[in-house]
Amino acid sequence: MDPKLKPASPDRRARHPVCLDARLTRADGTTSANVVSDLSLDGCCVTGVYRIGEAVTLHVPRIGTLTGQVRWSIGNRSGVRFTRQPR
C-alpha cells in the first residue's frame, strides 16, 4: 500500500478529496453554506470556523444528512467527526 494513502492513525479512516456543496446547521439553528473538501466514513473537512466540540448537522445533496462534532478548526477549515451515518 502506498504510504500516502494510509490512514493517519488506526482509528481514522482514509479521507478522500472531494468538492461538495453542503449546508451546515449549528446547534442554535443558524445555517451556512459550506464546501466539504475531504470525506471518509468517519468524518470530513468543511470550510468555516467552528468551536471545537460544537455539534453540527451537514446536509449534503445526494449523500444525505450527517450529524457530527467539530474536532479541530484551523484558519478557515474545520474537521467534523460523524456521530451518525447518513440518513
C-alpha positions, 0 to 999 in steps of 0.5 A: 500500500502506498504510504500516502494513502494510509490512514493517519492513525488506526482509528481514522479512516482514509479521507478522500478529496472531494468538492461538495456543496453542503449546508451546515446547521449549528446547534442554535439553528443558524445555517451556512453554506459550506464546501466539504473538501475531504470525506471518509466514513468517519468524518470530513473537512468543511470550510468555516470556523467552528468551536471545537466540540460544537455539534453540527448537522451537514446536509449534503445533496445526494449523500444525505444528512450527517450529524457530527462534532467539530474536532479541530478548526484551523484558519478557515477549515474545520474537521467534523467527526460523524456521530451518525451515518447518513440518513 
